[in-house]
Each structure stands twice: as C-alpha cells, then as structure tokens.
C-alpha cells in the first residue's frame, strides 16, 4: 500500500476542544512513530475513507484509526481508538496491545528484542494519565495575568509531550515525588541549600560575576560558597558516604530548605528563580535519559558561552529580534574520591548551571511563550495558538505566520552557514515573544546542551579545550545539517504549521509556500549554499527516528534519521512567491 495522504482525502476539522484520554494519547503517539519510521518508509500506509491504514508487514497485522486532518508532511491528526483487523472484522486495540504489536514488529525487523520497551510505554501511559489529571485540575490563569505569569503557565501546560516519541512521558521516581516537582502539576518549591568550603567547590565562569545569581540566593559563613540543590536531587544523594562524612566534618553545611519558590519549566530540572534560570542535575530517568549534568556538559556550557560571544554578538547585530540565553557559570561539589580526584557522582549530581534570565534580552512590551505550548495539538493553556487573535483570524493568519518565520528561520541558518554553529531550535528550546496584539515580535533560543560547533570552523578554539569537553561540543557538517533541518523545520516549523492548519485547514499549502519564500530569501542572503538549495528544491526532510533510537537503546547523539516528503518543492501556482521578509 503506497503512502497516499492528500489533504482532500479527509474533511478537516478544527482543533479539538477537549484533551484526549491517556489511552488515546499513547496509542496515537505510537501510531505517529510507526507511520514516520516504519510503515511510511516501507510504503505500508494509506489514507482511505477518512481512516489511516497501517500494515505491520512482518506480523501480517493491519491497523486503522480515524483521521481528523491529513498533512502534506504525513504528520496526520488522529481521533478515537485504534482498531486491529481480526478474523475479517475490526476490533479495538488498546494502547497495551498496540505496544505489544510494535514490540513484535520491531523484534522481527531488527533481529533484536528490547525487553525494556513495554514497561517504558506503560510508564509513559502512567505519566500521561497523571499529567492529564493535573492539567485538568489546575485553575485557569487569572484574567489579566502579567507576562511572567503567562510565560510560566506556558512552561507548565504540556501533559502529552513529544508526539513523535514512543515514550514521551516515561519517567523515574514515585508518583508523590513527581507530583511535587512536575511542571504540569503547577509545582513551585524552594531550593535546598548547602554551604561548601570554597576549596571543595568546582566552578567555572565565562565572565566576571557570572556566578552571582547563586551567591544572591542566601548568605553563607566566611570561607564557604553557596550550593543550591534541587530538593528531589538532595533526597536522592543525601546518603552518599562522602557527603555524610563532609557534613560530619563541617566541610559541608546543610542550611535546609529556604528562599523564594522556584518554578520548574518544561524540562523539569531547569527552574525559573525569579530573575534567571538554574539547570540542575536530576538523577531521574525522563524519556530516554537520566537528567544529570555530566562533567563535560558543565564545562561545555561555560566554554560555549565564552566561545560563542562574538558569534552571538554578530547574529544579534544582523537579527536583532533574536537572542540566545547564555550559560555563563556552573558550580558543584568537589569532594575528593578514592583516588584524590573529585568524586564524579557528587560532582555531576550536584552540578548546577547558571542560565541568563529573560529580563536582559526581552524587548519592551512582549510576552514570552514556550513555542511547544503555542504549537500543541490540543489547547492546553492560554499560550496556545488558538488564543492568539491574529493567528485565529483568517485574514491575518498568513501574516502572523510570515512574521514568525522571519524571526525564527534566518538566525538559525545564519548560525550554521556563516558561523559553523549548530543551534537546536526544537519546540522546547524556543520562546516566542508576542506583542500586545499577539503578533510575533521576538524569538529567544535556549539550552546550550544541544548547541554544537562544526570542528573545521572552530578548530583553534576547540584545540584549547580538554578533549573530553571539546569532543561532545561538535558535529560533523552532515550530522550538524541534519540536526538543524530536523529541529528547525520538522520538529518546530512543521508542528507550528500543523497547529495553524488545524485552525485554517485550507491554508496548509499556502503556509508551506510561506516557508519556501523565507528559505529562498535566506538562500540569497547566505550566498545560495548547496545544502539549502537542495532543501528548497525538494530533497527529503530528515526526521529523527525516536522509536528506532529508543528501540536500539542508543544515545540521542547517535540517533538516526528517516526521510519525509518535502512540501517545499512545488508550491501551488496561486501561492505568493514574493519575498516576505
């Protein structure tokens, strides 16, 4: 069955008013992954009679689900339960049955069995159910809430997570611990504070005073430095023998919990402190990874902040409505281990990265919104696209879209082609800042963990760093380009476009035409680079293979990609071709 997904196949409906059940959300996410990574590339999928049909060819299983709206990218919107063909009839296949079918198909496809998979899907189902319940029970944002309250709400209204990841809400830790610290539960809590003798702290800074946000949190005795700790992490590491011994000696003082409440952002472990952000280690598995700050990531954040200073200044001069939050300092606990070097478990477990706050970069009068909340498939909060009047009105939706693209796309491509810097502008790494009318006015990028350098362009700077820090800071040109295109166009632009197309189903082709127009302008500005020209000409779009990566238990850095149909190649004849910048 060839993949045939014409927008005319299914009568499109507007964005759903209600959230799905956890069963539906998990089942639809698994179907998204199957369609993108397995059935689509193998031409075992079709849309027929308002339903998507998927064949798991190695097991001879046929699945179907109702389609709410088809997509030129193949990223269709589903509704209702999934059914499986059995004995000549259709029977509902719940999320657990679907997970078992996926497990069997991938085992046959790869020759490898992943015994973790079913439990990870089950954990994601539990996490999704808890998150949906928490979001439903949270009070609506007060009318007239200020920009900060609206921004923080946008960070905490994502109960479903990544819709092309097989286990987006899988998480470690007990339910009670999670609910106390989860963003979707509306959590806010004070930090645990330790005072550490200065000689037993590890710290790097990219500029004078960069660690001041840590020191301002609480006074400490002379000769000590303050080390804030995520309270959940403190519970996890409090029994470490070296830490207990240091507390007994007085090398570390436990000052208890205190200070103003901090608000967890969508990443869970990065907290908004009121005037900035702190990115903590958290020895909890969330989706694929234990979310601790590895030693190379601590040093790498500061090194990148230092190395990128001239690049970011140049980008700011050329694209003044775009900014990146820098990470100019880290601090951690450096208690000697058995060999005399700092104990790695404690160094990484207590490492905290200082990220710049928004006050220094926001333009006057704008409200920052997490892009993932704006682009969510479901209206989960006041930041959703359906709450922004210029995007909802048919006569202004295309103007809204052009304004957004012109803010987002050019600086990312300039960073890559002009400066050899790979940004990671996926939906959780970008803040869309809107003016009083809801029009895009600024974008802010964040999280240097995913920012990489092309080694050929930065060989001298990288040579001055320890190999264990420099190595993870780089991508080769091909991997870097795949990462840029995936994060920018597939993860971000395509999902934001999908949210707009939910509101204006007949505009999907015109929305992609606007993307093409902005890319053409960028190509002219950047000297018509061949990689970009190929993309505009219709080269397949690379999509990160989250299902296959998870199945193979590979690190995110080693994720593979699958090809998606490229809607940029041939815009409709009546679509606008003029520059929109």
C-alpha positions as CSV (number, residue, x, y, z in Angstrom):
1,X,0.0,0.0,0.0
2,X,1.7,3.2,-1.0
3,X,1.6,6.2,1.3
4,X,-1.1,8.5,-0.1
5,X,-2.1,11.4,2.0
6,X,-3.9,14.0,0.1
7,X,-5.4,16.9,2.1
8,X,-8.6,16.5,0.1
9,X,-9.0,12.9,1.4
10,X,-10.4,13.7,4.7
11,X,-12.8,16.6,5.6
12,X,-10.7,18.7,8.0
13,X,-12.0,19.7,11.4
14,X,-10.8,22.4,13.7
15,X,-8.5,21.9,16.7
16,X,-10.2,19.6,19.3
17,X,-11.8,21.4,22.2
18,X,-11.1,18.6,24.7
19,X,-7.9,16.8,25.7
20,X,-7.7,13.1,24.7
21,X,-7.7,10.3,27.2
22,X,-4.3,8.8,28.2
23,X,-5.2,5.6,26.3
24,X,-5.8,7.6,23.1
25,X,-2.8,9.8,23.6
26,X,-0.4,6.9,24.0
27,X,-2.0,4.9,21.1
28,X,-1.8,7.9,18.7
29,X,1.8,8.6,19.6
30,X,2.8,5.0,18.9
31,X,1.0,5.3,15.5
32,X,2.8,8.6,14.8
33,X,6.1,6.8,15.3
34,X,5.1,3.7,13.3
35,X,3.9,5.9,10.4
36,X,7.0,8.1,10.3
37,X,9.7,5.5,10.9
38,X,8.4,2.1,9.8
39,X,5.2,1.9,7.8
40,X,5.6,5.1,5.9
41,X,9.2,4.4,4.6
42,X,8.1,0.8,3.7
43,X,5.0,2.1,1.9
44,X,2.7,0.2,4.2
45,X,0.4,3.0,4.9
46,X,-2.5,4.8,3.2
47,X,-5.4,7.1,4.0
48,X,-8.7,5.7,2.7
49,X,-12.3,6.7,3.6
50,X,-11.3,9.0,6.4
51,X,-9.1,6.5,8.1
52,X,-5.4,5.8,8.2
53,X,-4.5,2.1,7.5
54,X,-1.1,0.8,8.6
55,X,0.2,-2.7,7.9
56,X,2.9,-4.3,10.1
57,X,4.2,-6.4,7.3
58,X,6.4,-8.8,9.3
59,X,3.5,-9.8,11.5
60,X,0.7,-9.5,9.0
61,X,-1.2,-7.1,11.1
62,X,-3.5,-4.3,9.8
63,X,-4.4,-1.3,11.9
64,X,-6.6,1.6,11.4
65,X,-7.6,4.9,13.1
66,X,-9.9,7.8,12.1
67,X,-8.1,10.8,10.7
68,X,-9.2,14.3,11.8
69,X,-6.9,16.0,9.3
70,X,-4.3,14.8,6.9
71,X,-0.9,16.5,6.4
72,X,1.3,17.2,3.5
73,X,4.2,16.0,5.7
74,X,2.4,12.8,6.6
75,X,2.0,14.0,10.2
76,X,-1.7,13.4,10.3
77,X,-4.1,14.2,13.2
78,X,-5.9,11.2,14.6
79,X,-9.1,10.8,16.7
80,X,-10.7,8.0,18.6
81,X,-9.5,4.4,19.2
82,X,-7.2,2.3,17.1
83,X,-8.6,-0.9,15.6
84,X,-7.0,-4.1,14.5
85,X,-8.2,-6.4,11.7
86,X,-9.1,-9.8,13.3
87,X,-10.9,-12.7,11.6
88,X,-12.4,-10.5,8.9
89,X,-13.6,-7.8,11.3
90,X,-12.3,-4.8,13.2
91,X,-11.6,-5.0,16.9
92,X,-10.4,-2.2,19.1
93,X,-6.7,-2.4,20.0
94,X,-5.9,-0.7,23.2
95,X,-2.6,1.1,23.9
96,X,-1.1,-2.0,25.6
97,X,-2.0,-4.3,22.7
98,X,-0.6,-1.7,20.2
99,X,2.7,-1.6,22.2
100,X,2.9,-5.4,22.0
101,X,2.4,-5.3,18.3
102,X,5.1,-2.7,17.9
103,X,7.4,-4.7,20.0
104,X,6.8,-7.8,17.9
105,X,7.2,-5.9,14.6
106,X,10.5,-4.2,15.7
107,X,11.9,-7.5,17.0
108,X,11.3,-9.1,13.6
109,X,12.6,-6.1,11.8
110,X,15.8,-5.7,13.7
111,X,16.5,-9.2,14.9
112,X,16.9,-7.7,18.4
113,X,14.4,-7.8,21.3
114,X,14.2,-4.8,23.7
115,X,12.7,-6.1,26.9
116,X,12.5,-2.6,28.4
117,X,10.1,-1.3,25.7
118,X,6.7,-2.4,27.1
119,X,7.5,-1.1,30.6
120,X,8.7,2.2,29.2
121,X,5.4,2.6,27.2
122,X,3.5,1.6,30.4
123,X,5.5,4.2,32.4
124,X,4.7,6.8,29.7
125,X,1.0,5.9,30.0
126,X,1.1,6.4,33.8
127,X,2.9,9.7,33.3
128,X,0.4,10.8,30.7
129,X,-2.6,9.9,32.9
130,X,-1.1,11.8,35.8
131,X,-0.2,14.8,33.7
132,X,-3.7,15.0,32.1
133,X,-5.3,14.8,35.5
134,X,-3.0,17.5,36.9
135,X,-3.6,19.9,34.0
136,X,-7.4,19.3,34.2
137,X,-7.4,20.1,37.9
138,X,-5.3,23.3,37.7
139,X,-7.2,26.5,37.9
140,X,-7.2,28.6,34.7
141,X,-4.8,31.6,34.6
142,X,-6.4,34.7,36.1
143,X,-7.7,37.2,33.7
144,X,-5.2,40.0,33.1
145,X,-2.3,37.9,34.4
146,X,1.0,39.6,33.8
147,X,3.6,38.5,31.2
148,X,5.6,36.5,33.7
149,X,2.6,34.5,35.0
150,X,1.5,33.8,31.4
151,X,5.0,32.7,30.5
152,X,5.4,30.3,33.4
153,X,1.9,28.9,32.7
154,X,3.1,28.1,29.1
155,X,6.0,26.1,30.6
156,X,3.7,24.1,32.7
157,X,0.8,23.2,30.4
158,X,2.2,20.3,28.4
159,X,0.7,17.0,29.6
160,X,1.4,14.9,26.4
161,X,5.0,15.7,25.4
162,X,6.6,14.9,22.1
163,X,4.1,13.4,19.7
164,X,6.7,11.6,17.7
165,X,8.5,9.9,20.6
166,X,7.2,6.4,21.7
167,X,7.5,7.1,25.4
168,X,7.3,10.9,25.9
169,X,6.1,10.8,29.5
170,X,8.2,7.9,30.8
171,X,9.8,8.9,34.0
172,X,11.5,7.6,37.1
173,X,10.7,8.3,40.7
174,X,7.5,7.7,42.6
175,X,4.2,9.4,41.9
176,X,4.4,11.5,45.1
177,X,7.9,12.8,44.3
178,X,7.0,13.5,40.7
179,X,3.8,15.5,41.5
180,X,5.7,17.6,44.0
181,X,8.2,18.8,41.3
182,X,6.3,18.3,38.0
183,X,5.7,21.4,35.8
184,X,2.3,20.1,34.6
185,X,1.2,19.8,38.3
186,X,1.8,23.6,38.6
187,X,4.6,22.9,41.1
188,X,6.7,25.6,42.7
189,X,9.1,24.9,45.6
190,X,12.1,26.4,47.5
191,X,15.6,25.0,47.0
192,X,17.7,23.0,49.4
193,X,20.9,25.0,50.2
194,X,24.3,23.7,51.1
195,X,27.3,25.7,52.2
196,X,30.5,24.2,50.9
197,X,34.1,25.2,51.8
198,X,35.4,27.2,48.9
199,X,38.3,24.8,48.3
200,X,35.8,22.0,47.9
201,X,33.8,23.7,45.2
202,X,34.2,23.2,41.5
203,X,33.3,26.3,39.5
204,X,33.9,27.9,36.1
205,X,32.7,31.2,34.8
206,X,32.7,32.9,31.4
207,X,32.6,36.4,32.7
208,X,33.2,38.2,36.0
209,X,30.3,37.9,38.4
210,X,28.6,35.2,36.4
211,X,28.1,33.0,39.5
212,X,26.5,35.9,41.4
213,X,22.9,34.5,40.9
214,X,24.0,31.6,43.1
215,X,25.5,33.7,45.8
216,X,22.5,36.0,46.0
217,X,20.2,33.2,47.0
218,X,21.4,33.0,50.6
219,X,24.3,34.2,52.8
220,X,26.8,31.7,54.0
221,X,29.6,31.8,56.6
222,X,33.0,33.1,55.6
223,X,35.1,30.6,53.7
224,X,32.1,28.8,52.3
225,X,30.2,29.1,48.9
226,X,26.5,28.5,48.5
227,X,25.5,25.5,46.5
228,X,21.7,25.3,45.8
229,X,20.3,21.8,45.2
230,X,17.1,20.6,43.7
231,X,15.2,19.1,46.7
232,X,14.4,15.9,44.8
233,X,18.1,15.5,43.9
234,X,19.0,16.1,47.6
235,X,16.8,13.2,48.6
236,X,18.5,11.0,46.0
237,X,22.0,11.8,47.0
238,X,21.8,12.6,50.7
239,X,23.0,9.1,51.7
240,X,26.3,9.3,49.7
241,X,29.1,8.3,52.2
242,X,31.4,11.1,51.2
243,X,28.7,13.7,51.6
244,X,27.7,12.4,55.0
245,X,31.4,12.4,56.1
246,X,31.8,16.0,54.8
247,X,28.7,17.1,56.7
248,X,30.1,15.4,59.9
249,X,33.5,17.3,59.4
250,X,31.8,20.6,58.8
251,X,33.2,20.9,55.2
252,X,29.6,21.0,54.0
253,X,26.8,22.7,56.0
254,X,23.2,21.8,55.4
255,X,21.3,25.1,55.6
256,X,18.0,23.4,54.9
257,X,15.3,24.5,52.6
258,X,14.6,28.1,52.0
259,X,14.3,31.1,49.8
260,X,11.5,32.0,47.3
261,X,9.7,29.2,45.4
262,X,11.3,28.3,42.1
263,X,9.2,27.2,39.2
264,X,10.0,24.1,37.1
265,X,10.0,24.7,33.3
266,X,9.0,22.2,30.7
267,X,12.4,20.4,31.0
268,X,11.6,19.6,34.7
269,X,15.1,20.1,36.0
270,X,15.5,23.7,34.8
271,X,13.9,26.1,37.3
272,X,12.9,29.7,37.0
273,X,14.2,31.5,40.1
274,X,12.5,34.9,39.6
275,X,15.5,36.6,37.9
276,X,17.0,33.8,35.9
277,X,17.3,30.1,35.4
278,X,19.2,27.3,37.1
279,X,19.7,24.0,35.4
280,X,20.1,21.3,38.0
281,X,21.2,17.7,37.8
282,X,18.4,15.3,38.5
283,X,19.2,11.6,38.7
284,X,15.8,10.6,37.4
285,X,15.2,8.9,34.0
286,X,12.9,11.1,31.9
287,X,12.0,9.7,28.4
288,X,15.4,8.2,27.4
289,X,18.0,9.7,29.8
290,X,19.0,10.2,33.4
291,X,18.9,14.0,33.5
292,X,22.2,14.8,35.2
293,X,24.7,17.4,34.1
294,X,27.7,15.3,33.0
295,X,31.1,16.7,33.8
296,X,31.7,17.7,30.2
297,X,28.3,19.4,30.0
298,X,29.1,21.6,33.0
299,X,32.4,22.8,31.5
300,X,31.0,22.8,28.0
301,X,28.2,25.2,28.8
302,X,30.7,27.7,30.1
303,X,33.1,27.1,27.3
304,X,30.4,27.6,24.7
305,X,29.2,30.8,26.3
306,X,32.8,32.1,26.1
307,X,33.4,30.9,22.5
308,X,30.1,32.0,21.1
309,X,30.3,35.5,22.5
310,X,31.5,37.1,19.1
311,X,29.1,34.8,17.1
312,X,26.1,35.8,19.2
313,X,27.0,39.5,19.0
314,X,27.3,39.2,15.2
315,X,23.9,37.4,15.0
316,X,22.3,40.0,17.2
317,X,23.5,42.8,15.0
318,X,22.1,41.1,11.9
319,X,19.0,39.7,13.6
320,X,18.2,42.0,16.5
321,X,14.8,40.3,17.2
322,X,16.5,37.0,18.1
323,X,18.5,36.2,21.2
324,X,20.1,33.2,22.9
325,X,20.2,32.7,26.6
326,X,23.8,32.1,27.6
327,X,25.1,29.8,30.4
328,X,28.0,31.6,31.9
329,X,28.7,29.7,35.1
330,X,28.4,26.4,36.9
331,X,29.2,25.3,40.4
332,X,29.3,21.9,42.0
333,X,30.7,19.9,44.9
334,X,34.3,18.6,44.5
335,X,34.8,16.2,47.4
336,X,37.8,14.0,46.8
337,X,37.1,10.4,45.8
338,X,39.3,7.3,46.5
339,X,42.0,8.4,44.0
340,X,42.1,12.0,45.1
341,X,40.2,13.4,42.1
342,X,36.7,14.8,42.8
343,X,34.1,12.1,43.3
344,X,32.3,12.1,39.9
345,X,28.9,11.0,41.2
346,X,28.8,14.0,43.5
347,X,30.4,16.4,41.0
348,X,27.9,15.6,38.4
349,X,25.0,15.0,40.8
350,X,25.3,18.4,42.4
351,X,26.3,20.4,39.3
352,X,24.1,23.4,38.7
353,X,24.4,25.6,35.5
354,X,23.5,29.3,35.6
355,X,21.4,30.4,32.6
356,X,20.8,34.1,31.9
357,X,17.4,35.4,32.7
358,X,14.9,36.9,30.3
359,X,15.0,40.4,31.6
360,X,18.2,41.2,29.9
361,X,17.0,40.1,26.4
362,X,13.3,40.7,26.1
363,X,12.1,43.6,24.1
364,X,9.7,46.1,25.8
365,X,6.1,45.1,25.9
366,X,6.4,41.5,24.8
367,X,5.1,38.3,26.5
368,X,7.4,35.2,26.1
369,X,5.6,31.9,25.4
370,X,7.1,28.5,25.2
371,X,6.8,27.5,21.5
372,X,5.8,24.0,22.4
373,X,2.8,25.3,24.2
374,X,1.8,27.6,21.3
375,X,2.1,24.7,18.9
376,X,0.5,21.9,21.0
377,X,-2.1,19.8,19.2
378,X,-4.5,20.4,22.0
379,X,-5.5,23.8,23.6
380,X,-3.9,23.2,27.0
381,X,-3.3,26.8,28.2
382,X,-3.6,30.5,27.4
383,X,-0.4,30.3,25.3
384,X,-2.0,28.0,22.7
385,X,-2.2,29.3,19.2
386,X,-6.0,29.3,19.3
387,X,-5.7,32.0,22.0
388,X,-3.7,34.4,19.8
389,X,-6.2,36.5,17.8
390,X,-4.0,37.3,14.7
391,X,-3.4,33.6,14.2
392,X,-7.1,32.6,14.6
393,X,-8.5,35.2,12.2
394,X,-8.4,34.0,8.6
395,X,-7.5,37.4,7.2
396,X,-4.4,37.8,9.4
397,X,-3.2,34.2,9.9
398,X,-0.8,34.2,7.0
399,X,0.7,37.5,8.1
400,X,1.2,36.0,11.6
401,X,2.9,33.0,10.1
402,X,5.2,35.1,7.9
403,X,6.2,37.3,10.9
404,X,7.0,34.2,12.9
405,X,9.1,32.5,10.2
406,X,11.1,35.7,9.6
407,X,12.1,35.8,13.2
408,X,12.8,32.1,13.6
409,X,14.4,30.8,10.5
410,X,17.1,33.3,9.3
411,X,19.2,33.4,12.5
412,X,19.3,29.6,12.7
413,X,20.5,29.3,9.2
414,X,23.0,32.1,9.5
415,X,24.4,30.5,12.6
416,X,25.1,27.3,10.6
417,X,26.3,28.7,7.3
418,X,28.0,31.9,8.4
419,X,29.4,30.8,11.7
420,X,29.6,27.0,11.8
421,X,27.2,26.8,14.8
422,X,24.5,24.2,15.1
423,X,21.6,25.5,17.1
424,X,18.9,23.2,18.4
425,X,15.7,25.2,17.9
426,X,13.2,22.5,18.7
427,X,9.9,23.5,20.2
428,X,11.0,23.2,23.9
429,X,14.1,25.3,23.2
430,X,12.5,28.4,21.8
431,X,10.4,31.1,23.3
432,X,8.0,33.0,21.0
433,X,7.6,36.6,22.3
434,X,4.4,38.2,21.2
435,X,3.3,41.9,21.4
436,X,0.1,43.1,23.0
437,X,-2.0,42.1,19.9
438,X,-0.5,38.6,19.8
439,X,1.8,39.1,16.8
440,X,5.3,37.6,16.9
441,X,7.9,40.2,17.9
442,X,10.9,38.3,19.1
443,X,12.3,34.8,19.5
444,X,14.6,33.6,22.3
445,X,16.7,30.4,21.9
446,X,17.9,28.4,25.0
447,X,19.8,25.4,26.2
448,X,23.4,25.1,25.1
449,X,23.4,21.4,25.7
450,X,22.2,20.8,22.2
451,X,24.3,23.6,20.6
452,X,27.3,22.3,18.7
453,X,30.2,23.5,16.6
454,X,31.4,22.4,13.2
455,X,35.0,21.4,14.0
456,X,36.5,22.6,10.8
457,X,35.3,26.2,11.5
458,X,36.4,26.2,15.2
459,X,39.5,24.1,15.2
460,X,41.6,26.7,17.0
461,X,39.1,27.3,19.8
462,X,38.4,23.6,20.3
463,X,42.1,22.8,20.5
464,X,42.3,24.9,23.6
465,X,39.8,22.7,25.5
466,X,40.3,19.3,27.1
467,X,39.4,16.6,24.6
468,X,36.6,15.2,26.8
469,X,34.9,18.7,26.7
470,X,35.7,19.6,23.0
471,X,34.6,16.2,21.5
472,X,30.9,16.3,22.7
473,X,30.7,20.0,21.6
474,X,31.0,19.2,17.9
475,X,29.0,17.7,15.0
476,X,30.5,17.0,11.6
477,X,28.8,19.0,8.8
478,X,26.4,16.3,7.7
479,X,25.2,15.4,11.2
480,X,25.0,19.1,12.0
481,X,22.9,19.9,9.0
482,X,20.5,17.0,9.7
483,X,20.1,18.3,13.2
484,X,19.5,21.9,12.1
485,X,16.9,20.8,9.5
486,X,15.2,18.4,11.8
487,X,14.9,20.7,14.8
488,X,14.0,23.8,12.8
489,X,11.7,22.5,10.0
490,X,10.4,19.1,11.1
491,X,10.1,19.4,14.9
492,X,9.4,23.1,15.1
493,X,8.1,24.8,11.9
494,X,6.1,21.7,10.8
495,X,4.4,21.4,14.2
496,X,3.6,25.1,14.5
497,X,2.3,25.0,10.9
498,X,0.1,22.0,11.9
499,X,-1.4,24.0,14.7
500,X,-2.2,26.8,12.3
501,X,-3.6,24.3,9.7
502,X,-5.9,22.9,12.4
503,X,-7.4,26.4,12.6
504,X,-7.3,27.0,8.9
505,X,-7.3,23.6,7.1
506,X,-7.4,25.1,3.6
507,X,-4.2,27.1,4.2
508,X,-1.8,24.2,4.6
509,X,-0.3,24.6,1.1
510,X,-0.1,28.3,1.5
511,X,1.6,28.0,4.9
512,X,4.3,25.8,3.3
513,X,4.6,28.3,0.5
514,X,5.5,31.0,3.0
515,X,8.2,28.7,4.5
516,X,9.6,28.3,1.0
517,X,9.6,32.1,0.4
518,X,11.5,32.7,3.6
519,X,14.0,29.9,2.8
520,X,14.6,31.4,-0.7
521,X,15.3,34.8,0.9
522,X,17.7,33.2,3.3
523,X,19.5,31.3,0.5
524,X,20.0,34.6,-1.4
525,X,21.3,36.3,1.8
526,X,23.7,33.4,2.6
527,X,25.2,33.0,-0.9
528,X,22.9,30.2,-2.1
529,X,24.6,27.3,-0.2
530,X,24.1,24.0,-1.9
531,X,22.6,22.2,1.1
532,X,19.9,24.9,1.4
533,X,19.3,25.0,-2.3
534,X,18.7,21.2,-2.3
535,X,16.3,21.5,0.6
536,X,14.2,24.2,-1.3
537,X,14.4,22.0,-4.4
538,X,12.6,19.1,-2.7
539,X,15.3,17.0,-1.0
540,X,13.7,14.8,1.6
541,X,13.4,16.3,5.1
542,X,15.3,14.4,7.8
543,X,13.2,13.3,10.8
544,X,14.8,12.0,13.9
545,X,13.9,8.3,14.4
546,X,12.9,8.4,18.0
547,X,11.2,5.0,18.0
548,X,14.1,3.2,16.4
549,X,16.6,5.0,18.5
550,X,14.8,4.1,21.7
551,X,14.4,0.5,20.5
552,X,18.2,0.3,19.8
553,X,18.9,1.9,23.2
554,X,21.2,4.4,21.5
555,X,22.2,7.8,22.9
556,X,20.4,10.8,21.4
557,X,23.6,12.0,19.8
558,X,23.7,8.7,17.8
559,X,20.0,8.9,16.7
560,X,19.4,8.0,13.1
561,X,17.1,9.8,10.7
562,X,14.3,8.8,8.3
563,X,13.3,10.7,5.1
564,X,10.0,12.6,5.0
565,X,8.2,14.0,1.9
566,X,9.2,17.6,1.4
567,X,6.3,20.0,0.9
568,X,8.6,22.8,-0.1
569,X,9.4,21.5,-3.6
570,X,6.4,22.7,-5.7
571,X,4.2,25.4,-4.2
572,X,0.8,25.8,-5.8
573,X,0.7,28.2,-8.7
574,X,-1.5,30.7,-7.0
575,X,0.5,30.9,-3.8
576,X,2.6,34.0,-3.2
577,X,6.1,33.8,-4.4
578,X,7.3,37.3,-3.4
579,X,9.7,37.9,-0.6
580,X,8.0,38.1,2.8
581,X,10.9,39.5,4.8
